[in-house]
Amino acid sequence: MELGTICPTSNAKNTTVKSAAPAAIMEALTEPAKHTATEVDNSDEPAVKKAKTIDARDFQHGVAPVKAEYILERKPVAVAVDDDAAEASRRTEEEEGTGNTEGGKKRRGQNKARKFHWANDEFKLCQSLCHVPREGLFETTVCEYAANAVQDGRGARNKGLPGKRRERNGGDSQREAANQDAIQSTEVPLAQKEETEALDEGKPNAIPRCAFVHNLREYLKHKAADIEGVCPAWQARGVCASGWRCRWLGSHAKEENSELCLVIDQGKKKQYEKKVIKLREDKVKDSKADVGTAGPQDLEKAIPERGFEDPYGEIVNLVPMGIKIAIRKNQFPLKKSEEYLEWLKTAKDQQEDRDSNRAAFIDPPLKPEEKRKLYIGRETPILAPLTTTGNIPFRRLCVGLGAGITYSEMAMTSSILQGHKPEWALMRAHVSELPHFGAQICANKVEQAVRTTEAITKLFPTASSGRHGLAFVDLNCGCPIDLVYKSGGGSALLDQQGKLTKILKGMNYVSGETPVTVKIRMGTKDSNPTAQKLINKVIDHGDVQAVTLHGRSRQQRYSRSADWEYIAQTSALVKSIKAQMKVYVDTAADKERPEKRNVFFVGNGDCYSHIDYFNAVDNARVDSVMIARGALIKPWIFEEIQSGQYLDKSASERLGLVRDYCRYGLECWGSDELGVATTRRFLLEWLSFTCRYVPIGILERLPAKINDRPPFWKGRNEMETLLGSHDYKDWIKISEMFLGPCPPDFFFTPKHKSSNHDDEAEG
């Protein structure tokens, strides 16, 4: 591929990097030949030797080579991005002191030192009325909550002010007192008072009502002013799932004959639905992995179609609350888990007996079901499981840009078994991710891992069928966070190989036909890498179909560069293990085993361009590469991998990706007051990473490195400068372009502490 000077203008779309003097450039830059995602490397050069492609072009190590004309002379506030802080790996000073307390208790755990702004309607419209098409139908529409409450013998109303939301538990005491004063001084809507009096007097014609507002005119009187423009969801789909609550209500509501009504574009709605169905069918048809044949599950009948949790019919892996409660109370049948745990206990007792009597009999291991075939290749770049930022909108954005496989955010098995609603929500996926979506779990006990695996694979048995989809279950053995490590989960399992083997073996037994994979690090300490010792046991005894190795130790966390030479050595070891497994299958024990699937090996660490990706695939000989921070900083890295070239995205194109993210967020969380606030919060989390991108058009040489930090720079236009700002106030400005003005009391605490700029704005 020819490289050279990049056009300095930012108006060109997808500017590719070209040169008129390739010889001089290639002398200074050792870059592999141009690849596409479907090409295959047949070179026989040793993997370890080829992996030593050390970049000797850095004139100043760790500093991005920005062209002189884009460097600003003024001295900025130090920008030292801490990826450990982004992963909440250490407790902050506030947590150690007395300031981070509520009710005399310290707030410990992940991100407990951060506070977030949550907005909601002061007077909430009843959920049963949100999608009533015409105002005249409000009087006759039954309030589902109140009707169910009366049927169950409960009161139809919640205590407190009608229509008024109650404060969240654990709030600040002064804020609660202020809110209580506001509640006492707030006037109750007249129509709501009349409903309350009619119900209290027991009038025969009174329809049971819940505590929320049931009069449309009264609700709109107290509703926040509309955001200018057209509702993003309605503009794309022809229908808005938030209905009367939408912050862009004026764009899809009208008044006819003194009656308000919602507007639905039926043509656009049907066209969009057909597009989604065709996309899902094409992805299943083109998949090289086995999808499975199980039909819709009985539990899915209890989930209303296009209900509150899935208004557009595109979210899969929903679980009824009754199932979560049954799992919490140990009333959900997990027969295989009980069998495995009983066998594990018996085997331990028999092993103790055998130590004293060598002739004692030991029960043979349990035989798992044959697994579906998993496929990972050079044409399937993988989006890593990302805490906080790896949500449905971001994964959906990356899939649209070319990500081949996606993971859920890491879910804790203890919370899953307790029926914790937010943890179960991590299992959800968008239909565009199927049939290549996997769930990642983290466990510190064999029982928790086994029971959780059986529960989710029993609820979601196939990769794409009906209203669920789960291609594989991944065990996290690389999380470096102190909270997880000290509890015995994550990377702590790297030092407990016997326990890890039992967990993987149990997961493989109870998962039915769903494959099991594992993600590990080099080890817990820099001086003692253990991955290569562990890999043999994991493949042979764990019966996994894929192993992902992050080229850093737990002690290293996210500092320094990933060790791709070690990954290459491990890749060669994996290939030799697989070759031995094909030869030594003549023993009785091996013949009785079910046929073993191919084991894929994935590398992870510092992948920031298609150059890094194909160096890893061709030189380190991994099957694919898992991309984490590289995708957060520039999600179009998947486009670069597919095209095999750099893409110099203009500021307008990058802003288009932000627009898409906002639309996906509003479709996922709703376009009402709460949905807009949630979308804004997660957008700001993502912008804290995208600001680290330095456009390749202002760089002196390529490829850029993920750990390089630029000097104080300006973009090719004002918008590019704004997108590269590390000031969180500028991120808020970007969010206001698509989500409207922030509330007066809005606040946001950046994850990266380097973002706390006040008066120093980047120019």
matplotlib code that plots the C-alpha trace (Angstrom):
import matplotlib.pyplot as plt

x = [0.0, 1.4, 1.6, 2.5, 1.3, -2.4, -4.6, -4.8, -8.4, -11.1, -14.0, -13.0, -14.9, -13.0, -9.7, -7.4, -3.6, -1.7, 1.8, 3.7, 7.0, 6.4, 10.1, 11.2, 8.2, 8.6, 12.3, 11.1, 8.1, 8.0, 4.3, 2.8, 1.3, -2.3, -4.7, -8.4, -10.3, -10.7, -7.1, -5.1, -1.4, 0.5, 3.9, 5.9, 8.1, 8.1, 5.4, 7.7, 10.2, 7.5, 5.9, 9.0, 7.8, 9.1, 8.3, 11.6, 10.1, 9.4, 11.6, 10.1, 8.7, 5.2, 4.4, 2.1, 3.9, 1.6, 2.6, 4.1, 1.4, -1.2, 0.7, -0.3, 2.4, 0.5, 1.1, -2.0, -3.1, -1.4, -3.4, -2.4, -5.2, -5.5, -7.1, -7.0, -9.3, -11.6, -11.9, -12.4, -9.5, -8.5, -10.3, -10.1, -9.0, -12.6, -13.4, -10.6, -11.7, -14.8, -16.3, -17.6, -20.1, -23.9, -25.6, -22.2, -21.4, -18.6, -19.6, -17.2, -17.0, -16.9, -17.4, -19.1, -17.2, -19.0, -22.4, -24.7, -27.6, -30.8, -33.7, -37.3, -40.8, -42.0, -45.5, -45.4, -48.0, -49.3, -47.5, -50.8, -51.6, -48.3, -49.3, -53.0, -53.4, -56.1, -56.9, -60.5, -59.6, -57.9, -61.2, -62.0, -58.5, -57.9, -55.0, -53.2, -51.4, -54.5, -56.6, -54.0, -53.7, -57.5, -57.6, -54.9, -56.6, -53.9, -54.5, -54.7, -52.5, -49.0, -48.6, -47.4, -48.2, -50.1, -48.1, -45.0, -41.9, -40.3, -36.6, -34.1, -32.8, -29.5, -29.8, -28.1, -30.0, -30.0, -31.2, -34.0, -35.1, -35.1, -37.2, -39.6, -40.1, -40.7, -43.3, -45.2, -45.2, -46.2, -49.7, -51.4, -53.0, -56.8, -57.8, -55.7, -57.4, -60.8, -59.7, -58.5, -61.7, -63.9, -62.0, -61.9, -65.7, -66.2, -68.3, -69.6, -68.4, -64.9, -62.2, -59.3, -56.2, -52.6, -50.7, -49.5, -51.3, -54.2, -55.2, -53.3, -53.8, -52.7, -49.6, -48.6, -49.0, -46.3, -44.1, -40.8, -40.6, -40.0, -36.5, -36.2, -36.1, -37.6, -37.6, -34.6, -36.5, -39.7, -37.6, -35.9, -38.8, -42.0, -43.1, -41.8, -42.1, -42.1, -45.4, -46.7, -43.7, -41.3, -39.2, -39.7, -43.5, -44.3, -42.7, -45.1, -48.3, -51.0, -54.4, -57.5, -61.0, -59.7, -58.4, -54.7, -53.5, -50.2, -48.9, -47.5, -46.0, -47.2, -45.2, -41.9, -42.7, -43.3, -40.2, -38.0, -39.3, -38.7, -35.2, -34.5, -35.9, -33.9, -30.7, -31.2, -32.0, -28.9, -26.6, -27.9, -27.6, -24.0, -22.8, -20.0, -20.9, -23.7, -26.8, -28.9, -32.4, -34.4, -37.6, -39.2, -39.1, -42.2, -40.9, -41.0, -44.8, -44.8, -43.0, -45.4, -44.3, -43.2, -43.6, -42.0, -38.6, -38.7, -40.9, -39.6, -39.4, -35.6, -34.2, -33.5, -32.7, -35.4, -36.3, -39.6, -39.3, -40.9, -38.0, -35.5, -37.3, -37.4, -33.7, -33.1, -35.2, -33.6, -36.9, -35.7, -34.7, -31.0, -30.7, -27.3, -25.7, -26.8, -25.5, -22.1, -21.7, -22.7, -20.2, -17.5, -18.1, -18.1, -14.9, -13.2, -14.3, -13.2, -9.9, -9.3, -10.2, -7.9, -5.0, -5.3, -6.4, -4.9, -7.5, -10.5, -12.9, -13.4, -16.5, -15.7, -16.3, -19.6, -20.0, -21.2, -23.4, -21.9, -21.4, -22.3, -19.5, -18.0, -16.2, -13.6, -11.5, -9.5, -12.8, -14.4, -12.7, -14.0, -15.4, -14.2, -16.6, -16.4, -17.6, -20.1, -19.3, -20.0, -23.8, -26.3, -26.1, -22.3, -22.2, -24.9, -22.8, -19.7, -21.7, -22.8, -19.2, -18.0, -17.5, -17.9, -18.4, -19.7, -19.8, -22.1, -20.6, -19.1, -21.9, -21.2, -22.6, -23.5, -25.8, -27.3, -28.3, -29.8, -32.1, -30.5, -32.4, -29.5, -27.2, -29.7, -30.1, -26.5, -27.5, -29.7, -28.6, -29.9, -31.0, -28.2, -25.6, -27.1, -25.9, -22.5, -23.3, -21.8, -22.3, -19.3, -19.6, -17.2, -17.2, -15.2, -16.9, -17.5, -21.2, -21.9, -20.3, -22.0, -25.5, -25.3, -24.2, -27.0, -29.6, -28.6, -28.0, -31.3, -33.1, -31.2, -30.3, -29.5, -27.5, -30.5, -34.0, -37.3, -36.6, -33.3, -29.7, -26.6, -23.6, -21.3, -20.6, -17.3, -15.5, -13.6, -10.2, -8.5, -10.3, -7.7, -10.1, -9.2, -12.8, -13.0, -9.5, -9.6, -12.9, -11.2, -12.7, -11.3, -7.5, -7.3, -8.3, -5.0, -3.2, -5.9, -5.6, -7.3, -10.3, -10.4, -10.4, -13.3, -15.3, -14.7, -15.4, -18.7, -19.7, -19.1, -21.2, -24.2, -24.2, -26.0, -25.0, -23.7, -19.9, -17.8, -14.8, -12.4, -10.4, -7.1, -4.1, -0.4, -0.5, -0.9, 2.7, 5.0, 7.9, 5.9, 3.8, 1.7, -0.6, 1.5, 1.4, -2.3, -3.2, -2.7, -5.0, -7.6, -7.8, -7.4, -9.5, -11.7, -13.1, -13.3, -13.7, -11.8, -9.1, -8.4, -5.1, -4.6, -0.9, -0.5, -0.3, -2.7, 0.0, 0.6, -3.1, -3.3, 0.1, 2.9, 2.5, 0.9, 3.5, 2.6, 5.8, 4.5, 1.1, 2.9, 4.7, 1.5, -0.2, 2.6, 2.0, -1.7, -1.1, 1.3, -1.3, -4.0, -1.6, -0.9, -4.7, -5.2, -2.5, -3.1, -6.8, -6.2, -6.8, -10.2, -10.8, -10.3, -12.5, -15.4, -15.2, -17.5, -15.8, -13.7, -14.2, -11.4, -10.0, -9.6, -6.9, -7.5, -5.0, -5.9, -4.0, -3.2, -4.9, -5.5, -5.4, -5.7, -1.9, -1.9, -4.8, -3.1, 0.3, -1.3, -3.2, -0.3, 2.8, 1.5, -0.7, -3.8, -7.2, -8.5, -7.9, -10.2, -10.3, -11.2, -9.9, -9.1, -12.8, -13.8, -11.4, -12.2, -15.0, -14.4, -11.3, -13.6, -14.1, -10.4, -9.9, -12.6, -11.1, -7.5, -6.6, -6.6, -9.7, -9.2, -12.7, -13.7, -15.2, -18.6, -18.4, -17.3, -20.2, -22.5, -21.3, -22.3, -25.7, -26.2, -25.1, -27.7, -30.5, -29.6, -29.5, -32.9, -34.3, -32.8, -33.6, -36.5, -36.8, -38.6, -37.0, -35.3, -34.2, -32.6, -30.7, -29.5, -28.4, -26.5, -24.8, -23.4, -22.6, -20.4, -18.7, -17.9, -16.8, -14.2, -12.5, -13.1, -11.4, -8.2, -8.3, -5.7, -6.8, -4.3, -4.4, -2.4, 0.1, 3.6, 3.9, 1.9, 0.7, -0.4, -0.1, -2.8, -0.6, 0.9, -0.1, -0.2, 1.1, -1.5, -3.0, -5.8, -7.8, -8.2, -11.5, -13.3, -15.5, -12.4, -10.9, -14.0, -14.1, -10.5, -11.1, -10.4, -12.7, -15.8, -17.7, -17.0, -18.4, -21.6, -21.7, -21.5, -24.3, -26.5, -26.3, -28.4, -30.1, -31.1, -30.0, -29.0, -31.2, -30.0, -28.9, -27.0, -23.6, -21.2, -18.1, -15.6, -14.2, -10.7, -9.5, -7.4, -10.6, -11.2, -10.3, -12.1, -10.8, -8.3, -10.2, -8.4, -8.1]
y = [0.0, 3.4, 6.0, 9.6, 13.1, 13.4, 16.2, 18.7, 19.6, 18.0, 18.3, 15.2, 12.1, 8.9, 10.4, 7.4, 7.8, 7.9, 9.0, 9.8, 8.6, 5.2, 4.1, 6.9, 6.3, 2.5, 3.0, 4.9, 2.7, -1.1, -1.6, -4.9, -5.2, -4.1, -6.7, -7.2, -9.2, -12.2, -12.7, -15.7, -15.7, -18.8, -17.8, -20.5, -18.0, -18.8, -17.0, -15.8, -14.3, -12.6, -11.1, -9.0, -6.2, -3.4, 0.1, 2.0, 5.1, 6.9, 9.9, 10.7, 7.7, 8.1, 11.4, 11.5, 13.0, 16.0, 18.3, 21.6, 23.7, 22.1, 22.3, 25.1, 26.8, 27.5, 25.2, 23.0, 21.3, 17.9, 15.3, 12.0, 9.6, 6.9, 3.7, 2.2, 5.0, 4.3, 0.7, 1.8, -0.4, 1.7, 3.4, 7.2, 9.5, 10.6, 6.9, 6.7, 9.9, 11.0, 12.9, 9.8, 8.7, 8.5, 7.9, 7.2, 4.4, 4.6, 4.0, 1.3, -0.4, 0.4, 4.1, 4.8, 8.1, 9.4, 10.9, 11.2, 13.4, 11.6, 13.6, 12.6, 14.1, 15.9, 14.6, 11.3, 10.1, 6.6, 4.0, 2.5, 5.8, 6.6, 5.1, 5.8, 7.2, 9.8, 12.1, 11.0, 7.4, 8.4, 8.3, 4.7, 3.2, 0.9, 1.6, -1.8, -1.3, -0.2, -2.9, -5.6, -4.1, -4.2, -7.8, -8.8, -7.1, -4.4, -0.7, 1.0, 3.9, 4.4, 6.6, 10.1, 12.9, 11.7, 11.7, 12.7, 10.5, 9.4, 10.0, 7.2, 5.4, 6.5, 10.1, 13.0, 14.1, 17.8, 17.1, 14.9, 17.7, 20.2, 17.8, 17.3, 21.1, 21.3, 18.5, 20.3, 23.5, 21.9, 22.2, 18.9, 19.0, 19.7, 16.7, 14.4, 15.8, 15.0, 11.5, 10.9, 12.3, 10.2, 7.0, 7.8, 8.4, 5.0, 6.2, 3.3, 4.7, 5.6, 3.7, 2.6, 4.7, 4.5, 7.4, 8.8, 11.4, 10.2, 13.5, 14.4, 18.2, 18.4, 16.2, 18.4, 21.5, 20.3, 18.5, 20.0, 22.1, 20.1, 19.9, 21.6, 19.4, 16.0, 12.9, 10.8, 7.5, 8.7, 10.1, 6.8, 4.4, 6.4, 5.7, 6.7, 4.2, 6.9, 8.3, 11.2, 11.3, 12.0, 15.2, 15.8, 15.3, 18.2, 16.4, 13.5, 14.9, 17.1, 18.5, 17.6, 18.9, 20.1, 16.6, 15.7, 12.6, 10.8, 10.6, 7.3, 6.9, 3.4, 3.2, 4.1, 1.8, -1.2, -0.5, -0.3, -3.5, -5.3, -4.0, -5.3, -8.7, -9.0, -8.0, -10.7, -13.4, -12.5, -12.6, -16.0, -17.3, -16.0, -17.2, -19.8, -20.9, -23.2, -21.3, -24.0, -25.3, -24.7, -22.7, -20.0, -20.7, -21.0, -18.2, -15.8, -16.1, -14.3, -11.3, -9.0, -8.2, -4.6, -4.1, -1.6, -3.4, -4.0, -1.3, -1.8, -5.6, -5.6, -6.5, -10.1, -12.1, -10.6, -12.5, -12.2, -11.0, -14.2, -16.2, -14.0, -14.4, -18.1, -18.2, -16.1, -18.5, -21.6, -22.6, -22.6, -26.1, -26.4, -30.2, -30.4, -28.0, -30.2, -33.3, -31.7, -30.3, -33.6, -35.4, -32.9, -33.5, -37.3, -37.2, -35.3, -37.8, -40.7, -39.1, -38.8, -42.5, -43.4, -41.7, -44.3, -47.2, -47.2, -49.7, -47.5, -46.7, -43.2, -42.2, -41.3, -37.6, -36.5, -36.3, -32.9, -32.5, -32.0, -28.2, -26.0, -25.1, -21.7, -19.7, -17.0, -15.9, -12.9, -11.6, -11.4, -8.7, -8.8, -6.0, -6.7, -6.7, -3.1, -2.1, 0.9, 1.9, -1.5, -1.0, -1.9, 1.5, 1.3, -2.4, -1.6, 1.2, -1.0, -3.9, -1.4, -0.5, -4.1, -5.7, -9.5, -10.7, -8.8, -9.5, -8.3, -6.2, -8.4, -9.7, -10.9, -14.4, -13.6, -10.7, -12.9, -15.6, -13.0, -11.8, -8.4, -6.6, -4.4, -7.4, -9.4, -6.4, -6.9, -10.1, -8.2, -7.7, -6.0, -8.3, -6.8, -8.6, -12.0, -14.7, -13.7, -12.3, -13.8, -13.2, -12.8, -13.7, -13.3, -15.8, -16.6, -19.9, -23.0, -23.2, -19.7, -20.1, -23.4, -22.4, -19.1, -20.8, -23.3, -20.6, -18.4, -21.2, -22.8, -19.5, -18.7, -22.1, -21.0, -18.3, -16.8, -18.0, -16.3, -13.6, -14.8, -15.3, -16.5, -17.8, -18.6, -18.0, -16.5, -16.7, -13.6, -14.5, -11.3, -8.5, -6.6, -4.5, -4.7, -5.3, -8.4, -9.7, -9.6, -11.5, -14.4, -13.6, -12.3, -12.5, -14.1, -17.4, -17.4, -18.4, -21.1, -23.4, -26.3, -24.2, -22.6, -26.1, -27.2, -24.0, -24.5, -28.2, -27.5, -24.7, -27.0, -29.8, -27.6, -25.3, -27.8, -27.2, -23.6, -23.4, -22.1, -19.7, -18.0, -14.8, -14.7, -12.4, -13.3, -13.7, -11.8, -10.5, -9.1, -11.3, -14.5, -15.0, -18.2, -18.2, -20.7, -23.1, -22.6, -22.9, -26.7, -27.4, -25.0, -26.5, -30.2, -30.3, -27.2, -28.2, -24.6, -23.6, -20.3, -18.7, -15.0, -13.8, -10.2, -9.4, -7.8, -9.0, -8.1, -6.1, -4.2, -3.4, -1.1, 0.5, 0.0, -1.8, -5.3, -8.1, -9.5, -11.5, -13.5, -13.8, -15.2, -17.8, -18.8, -19.0, -21.4, -23.4, -23.7, -24.9, -27.6, -28.7, -29.0, -31.0, -33.4, -33.8, -35.0, -37.6, -39.1, -40.1, -43.9, -44.3, -45.7, -42.5, -40.3, -42.4, -42.2, -38.4, -36.4, -35.0, -31.9, -28.8, -26.7, -24.3, -20.7, -18.4, -14.7, -11.9, -8.8, -5.5, -2.2, -2.8, 0.7, 0.3, -2.3, -2.4, -3.6, -6.1, -7.8, -7.8, -9.8, -12.2, -12.7, -12.5, -13.6, -16.2, -15.5, -16.4, -12.9, -9.8, -8.5, -4.7, -2.7, 0.9, 1.1, 0.7, 3.3, 5.9, 5.3, 2.8, 3.0, 0.8, -2.1, -0.3, 0.1, -3.6, -4.5, -2.1, -2.6, 1.1, 4.1, 6.2, 9.9, 10.6, 14.3, 16.1, 15.9, 12.2, 11.7, 13.9, 11.6, 8.7, 10.6, 11.3, 7.5, 6.7, 9.2, 7.7, 4.1, 5.3, 7.0, 3.8, 1.7, 3.8, 5.9, 9.5, 10.7, 12.8, 9.8, 8.2, 11.5, 11.8, 8.2, 8.6, 11.8, 10.1, 7.2, 9.5, 11.6, 8.4, 7.4, 11.0, 10.7, 8.2, 9.6, 12.9, 10.9, 10.4, 12.5, 12.8, 11.0, 14.0, 16.1, 13.4, 13.4, 9.7, 6.5, 4.3, 6.0, 4.2, 3.9, 4.9, 7.9, 11.2, 14.3, 17.7, 20.5, 20.6, 22.2, 20.5, 21.4, 23.2, 24.3, 21.1, 18.8, 20.9, 20.5, 16.7, 16.5, 18.5, 16.9, 19.4, 17.6, 20.9, 20.6, 17.0, 18.4, 20.9, 18.1, 16.2, 19.3, 19.3, 16.1, 15.8, 19.4, 21.7, 20.2, 20.9, 23.8, 21.4, 19.0, 17.8, 15.1, 13.7, 12.4, 9.0, 10.1, 12.5, 14.3, 15.7, 18.1, 21.3, 24.4, 27.6, 26.0, 25.2, 23.6, 25.9]
z = [0.0, -1.0, 1.8, 1.8, 2.3, 3.2, 1.9, 4.7, 3.9, 6.0, 3.6, 1.5, 2.5, 3.4, 2.1, 1.5, 1.9, -1.4, -2.5, -5.7, -4.2, -2.6, -2.6, -0.2, 2.1, 2.2, 3.2, 6.3, 7.0, 7.1, 6.4, 5.2, 1.8, 1.4, 2.6, 2.6, 5.2, 2.9, 1.8, 3.3, 4.2, 3.1, 4.3, 6.2, 8.1, 11.9, 13.8, 16.6, 14.1, 12.1, 15.2, 15.9, 13.7, 15.9, 14.7, 14.6, 13.2, 16.5, 16.7, 20.1, 21.9, 23.1, 21.4, 18.4, 15.3, 14.7, 11.8, 13.0, 11.5, 13.7, 17.0, 19.4, 21.3, 24.5, 27.4, 28.1, 31.3, 31.4, 29.6, 31.0, 30.2, 32.7, 31.4, 34.8, 36.0, 33.1, 34.2, 37.9, 38.9, 42.0, 44.7, 44.5, 47.2, 47.8, 48.5, 51.0, 52.8, 54.6, 51.7, 49.9, 52.5, 52.7, 56.0, 57.6, 55.2, 52.6, 49.0, 47.9, 44.6, 40.9, 40.1, 43.3, 43.6, 40.5, 40.5, 37.4, 36.5, 36.0, 34.6, 34.5, 34.0, 37.1, 36.3, 34.5, 32.1, 32.8, 30.7, 29.6, 27.8, 26.2, 22.8, 22.8, 19.3, 20.0, 22.9, 22.9, 23.8, 27.1, 29.1, 28.1, 28.2, 31.1, 33.4, 33.3, 36.6, 38.5, 37.0, 38.0, 41.5, 42.0, 40.7, 43.1, 46.0, 46.3, 46.4, 43.0, 44.0, 45.3, 48.3, 47.7, 45.3, 42.2, 39.1, 41.0, 40.9, 44.1, 44.8, 44.3, 47.4, 48.7, 47.6, 49.3, 52.5, 51.6, 48.1, 49.5, 51.9, 49.0, 46.9, 49.7, 50.0, 46.3, 46.5, 49.2, 47.3, 43.9, 42.8, 41.9, 38.4, 38.6, 36.5, 38.7, 41.8, 40.3, 39.5, 43.0, 44.6, 42.3, 43.2, 46.9, 47.0, 45.3, 42.4, 40.4, 37.0, 38.2, 36.3, 38.6, 38.0, 39.2, 40.7, 37.4, 35.2, 33.0, 31.5, 28.3, 28.4, 32.1, 31.3, 28.3, 30.5, 32.9, 30.3, 29.4, 26.2, 23.1, 21.6, 18.2, 15.2, 14.2, 16.5, 15.3, 15.9, 14.1, 11.2, 10.6, 11.4, 10.9, 14.5, 17.9, 20.7, 23.4, 22.1, 24.1, 26.3, 23.4, 23.8, 20.0, 20.3, 18.1, 15.1, 15.2, 16.8, 15.4, 16.4, 14.3, 15.2, 18.6, 19.3, 19.7, 17.9, 17.2, 13.6, 12.3, 8.8, 8.0, 4.7, 6.3, 9.3, 7.1, 4.9, 8.0, 9.4, 6.2, 6.1, 9.6, 8.8, 5.6, 7.4, 10.1, 7.5, 5.4, 8.4, 9.4, 5.8, 5.4, 8.8, 8.7, 12.3, 13.3, 14.4, 16.0, 15.4, 18.6, 18.1, 20.2, 24.0, 26.2, 28.4, 25.4, 25.4, 28.7, 27.1, 25.2, 21.7, 21.3, 25.0, 27.3, 27.1, 23.4, 21.8, 18.2, 18.3, 17.8, 21.2, 22.0, 25.1, 27.3, 30.4, 32.4, 35.9, 37.2, 35.8, 37.5, 40.8, 40.4, 39.8, 42.9, 45.0, 43.5, 42.0, 38.4, 37.3, 36.8, 36.7, 34.9, 37.4, 40.3, 38.5, 37.9, 41.4, 42.9, 40.6, 41.6, 45.3, 44.7, 42.7, 45.4, 48.1, 45.8, 45.2, 48.9, 49.3, 46.5, 48.2, 50.9, 48.7, 45.2, 43.9, 44.7, 41.8, 40.5, 38.5, 34.9, 34.0, 32.8, 29.0, 27.6, 24.6, 21.2, 20.6, 17.8, 15.5, 16.2, 13.5, 14.0, 11.0, 9.6, 8.1, 11.6, 13.6, 17.2, 19.3, 22.9, 25.9, 27.2, 30.7, 30.6, 27.0, 25.4, 25.4, 22.7, 20.9, 20.6, 19.6, 17.0, 15.6, 15.4, 13.7, 11.1, 10.5, 10.1, 13.5, 13.0, 16.6, 19.6, 23.3, 26.1, 28.9, 31.6, 33.9, 37.4, 38.1, 41.7, 40.5, 37.7, 40.2, 42.5, 39.7, 39.6, 36.8, 35.6, 35.3, 33.3, 31.0, 30.0, 28.3, 25.8, 22.2, 19.0, 16.1, 14.0, 16.3, 15.6, 15.1, 16.4, 19.8, 23.0, 26.7, 29.0, 32.6, 35.6, 38.5, 41.5, 42.4, 40.5, 41.5, 40.4, 37.0, 36.3, 37.5, 35.6, 32.4, 32.5, 33.2, 30.2, 27.8, 28.8, 28.2, 25.0, 23.5, 19.9, 18.2, 16.4, 16.8, 17.7, 20.2, 21.6, 20.3, 22.1, 20.0, 23.0, 26.6, 27.5, 30.9, 31.9, 33.4, 32.6, 34.5, 36.5, 38.6, 42.3, 43.4, 41.1, 41.6, 45.4, 45.4, 43.5, 40.0, 36.8, 36.5, 40.0, 38.3, 36.4, 39.6, 40.4, 37.4, 39.1, 40.0, 36.5, 34.9, 37.0, 36.1, 32.4, 32.5, 34.4, 32.0, 29.0, 30.5, 31.4, 28.3, 26.1, 22.5, 23.2, 22.9, 25.7, 25.3, 27.7, 27.9, 29.8, 30.4, 30.3, 34.0, 37.2, 37.5, 34.9, 36.0, 35.9, 32.7, 33.1, 30.1, 28.2, 31.1, 31.4, 27.8, 27.6, 30.4, 29.2, 25.7, 26.7, 29.9, 29.6, 26.2, 25.0, 21.4, 21.6, 23.8, 23.8, 25.2, 26.2, 25.8, 29.3, 32.8, 35.6, 37.3, 34.0, 33.6, 30.6, 30.8, 28.3, 25.1, 24.7, 24.2, 20.8, 20.7, 23.7, 21.9, 18.8, 20.9, 22.5, 19.1, 18.0, 21.2, 20.5, 17.0, 18.3, 20.9, 18.2, 16.0, 18.9, 19.6, 16.0, 16.4, 19.8, 19.5, 19.7, 23.4, 24.7, 26.7, 23.7, 21.4, 23.9, 23.9, 21.6, 18.6, 19.6, 17.6, 16.3, 18.9, 17.8, 19.2, 19.4, 20.3, 22.1, 22.8, 21.2, 17.8, 16.4, 12.7, 9.9, 9.9, 13.5, 12.7, 9.7, 11.4, 14.2, 11.9, 9.4, 11.7, 15.1, 13.4, 15.5, 14.0, 14.7, 16.9, 19.6, 19.5, 22.6, 23.1, 19.4, 18.6, 21.3, 19.9, 16.3, 15.6, 11.9, 12.5, 11.3, 8.0, 7.6, 8.2, 5.6, 3.0, 3.9, 3.9, 6.2, 6.2, 7.0, 8.3, 8.1, 11.0, 9.4, 9.0, 12.6, 13.7, 11.6, 13.7, 16.9, 15.3, 14.7, 18.2, 19.6, 17.4, 18.5, 22.1, 21.9, 20.3, 23.1, 26.1, 24.8, 23.5, 26.7, 29.4, 31.1, 27.8, 26.6, 29.9, 29.7, 26.1, 26.9, 29.9, 27.8, 24.8, 27.1, 28.3, 24.7, 23.8, 26.6, 24.4, 20.9, 21.9, 22.0, 18.2, 16.3, 12.6, 10.3, 8.0, 10.5, 11.3, 9.8, 9.5, 9.9, 11.5, 14.6, 17.9, 20.5, 23.4, 21.7, 23.3, 21.0, 21.8, 22.1, 18.6, 16.6, 13.8, 10.2, 11.1, 14.2, 14.3, 14.2, 17.0, 19.0, 18.5, 19.7, 22.9, 26.3, 28.0, 29.2, 28.6, 24.9, 25.0, 26.5, 23.6, 21.1, 22.9, 22.7, 18.9, 18.9, 22.3, 22.9, 25.7, 29.0, 32.0, 34.2, 37.0, 34.6, 35.7, 34.5, 36.2, 33.6, 34.0, 33.0, 35.7, 33.0, 31.6, 34.5, 32.5, 33.6, 32.1, 29.7, 26.4, 23.5, 20.6]

ax = plt.figure().add_subplot(projection="3d")
ax.plot(x, y, z, "-o")
ax.set_aspect("equal")
plt.show()
